[in-house]
């Protein structure tokens, strides 16, 4: 049975941005319930607490699991998957505005990126990988997202003037993300 999760980012919650729209759309079309994880203390995130939450909710992923992550949620997901000792195969992941380097505007998030990830392992164990980024993201430099996508051997989608894909930037819906998800979920059904 397919399982879909969304991991929000810094200062976010499950009810913001495009998350509710995505949940409704996937359920309406596929009858799949999407769980948007409520990450602990998103306004002052701690790596250990976020990794523990992902451990509790994701466990050992399988090829029926699809994960969409945004911003800080992306690096938390990558760190979690990289920490797994067991072999796993994730059906697919879509990373929106991901980063794996310190961000000038948010030095308090440096502990999340203060680790060397095994990109080959992450790439090998995720069947489908997509990175969505924007040319005018004011928080995550587009070059960081793009380089991360290349290291993961991901498909890349650059959305002009998408900003950081926040609700206040007009991203209450996110058709481009849904289209990638649609192709991803139907590829193996």
SVG drawing of the C-alpha trace seen along z (x, -y; Angstrom):
<svg xmlns="http://www.w3.org/2000/svg" viewBox="-12 -37 44 41">
<polyline fill="none" stroke="black" stroke-width="0.4" points="0.0,0.0 1.4,-3.4 2.3,-5.8 2.9,-9.5 4.5,-11.9 5.4,-15.6 8.1,-17.1 7.7,-20.8 10.6,-23.2 11.8,-25.9 9.0,-28.0 6.3,-26.0 3.4,-23.8 1.2,-21.2 -1.5,-23.8 0.6,-26.3 1.8,-26.9 0.8,-24.3 0.7,-21.4 -3.1,-21.3 -3.8,-21.6 -1.4,-18.8 -3.0,-16.5 -6.5,-17.2 -5.4,-16.7 -3.6,-13.4 -6.5,-12.1 -9.1,-13.2 -7.3,-11.6 -5.7,-8.5 -7.5,-8.0 -4.2,-8.0 -4.0,-9.8 -1.0,-12.1 0.5,-12.7 2.2,-16.1 4.5,-15.5 4.3,-18.1 8.0,-18.6 9.1,-19.5 9.7,-23.1 9.9,-24.4 10.8,-27.9 13.9,-26.6 14.6,-23.2 17.1,-20.7 18.6,-18.1 18.2,-15.2 14.5,-15.9 13.8,-16.1 15.7,-12.9 13.9,-11.1 10.5,-12.3 11.5,-10.9 12.7,-7.7 9.3,-7.3 7.2,-8.2 9.3,-6.7 11.1,-3.8 12.7,-1.7 11.3,-3.1 10.2,-0.8 9.4,-1.2 5.7,-2.0 6.8,-5.1 7.0,-8.6 8.2,-11.6 7.9,-15.3 10.1,-17.6 10.5,-21.4 13.6,-23.4 14.9,-22.3 12.7,-19.2 14.9,-18.1 18.2,-18.0 16.5,-16.4 15.2,-13.7 18.6,-13.1 20.3,-13.0 17.8,-10.5 18.1,-8.2 21.8,-8.4 21.8,-7.3 20.0,-4.1 22.2,-1.0 19.6,1.3 19.2,1.5 16.2,-0.3 14.5,-1.3 12.5,-4.5 9.9,-4.7 10.6,-8.3 11.4,-11.7 10.7,-15.3 12.9,-17.9 11.7,-21.5 14.3,-24.2 16.8,-21.7 20.1,-22.6 23.1,-20.8 25.4,-23.8 25.2,-26.6 22.7,-29.3 23.9,-32.9 20.5,-34.0 20.0,-31.2 23.2,-30.4 21.1,-28.7 20.4,-25.9 24.1,-25.0 23.9,-21.9 21.6,-20.3 24.3,-20.5 27.3,-19.8 27.7,-16.3 29.1,-14.5 26.3,-12.8 26.8,-9.6 25.2,-10.9 25.9,-7.7 24.0,-5.7 21.1,-8.2 20.9,-8.2 21.1,-4.4 18.4,-3.8 15.8,-6.1 14.2,-4.8 13.0,-8.3 14.5,-11.6 13.4,-15.1 14.7,-18.5 12.6,-21.6 14.2,-25.0 13.7,-28.6 16.0,-31.2 15.0,-33.8 14.9,-31.9 15.8,-34.5 16.7,-31.9 18.4,-29.0 20.7,-30.0 19.6,-28.2 23.1,-27.0 23.0,-25.0 19.8,-23.3 20.9,-22.5 24.3,-21.1 22.6,-19.0 20.3,-17.6 23.2,-16.7 25.0,-15.0 21.9,-12.9 21.5,-12.2 18.0,-13.8 15.8,-15.2 15.9,-19.0 13.1,-21.5 13.9,-25.2 10.8,-27.3 11.3,-31.0 10.4,-33.5 9.2,-30.8 10.9,-32.3 11.0,-29.8 7.6,-28.3 5.8,-29.8 2.1,-30.7 2.9,-34.4 4.6,-34.1 1.5,-32.7 2.2,-29.0 -1.1,-27.9 -1.2,-25.4 1.8,-23.8 0.7,-22.2 4.3,-21.6 5.0,-19.6 1.8,-17.6 2.7,-16.8 6.0,-15.3 4.3,-13.4 1.7,-12.1 4.3,-10.8 6.3,-9.3 3.4,-7.4 2.0,-6.0 5.4,-4.8 5.3,-1.7 1.6,-1.0"/>
</svg>
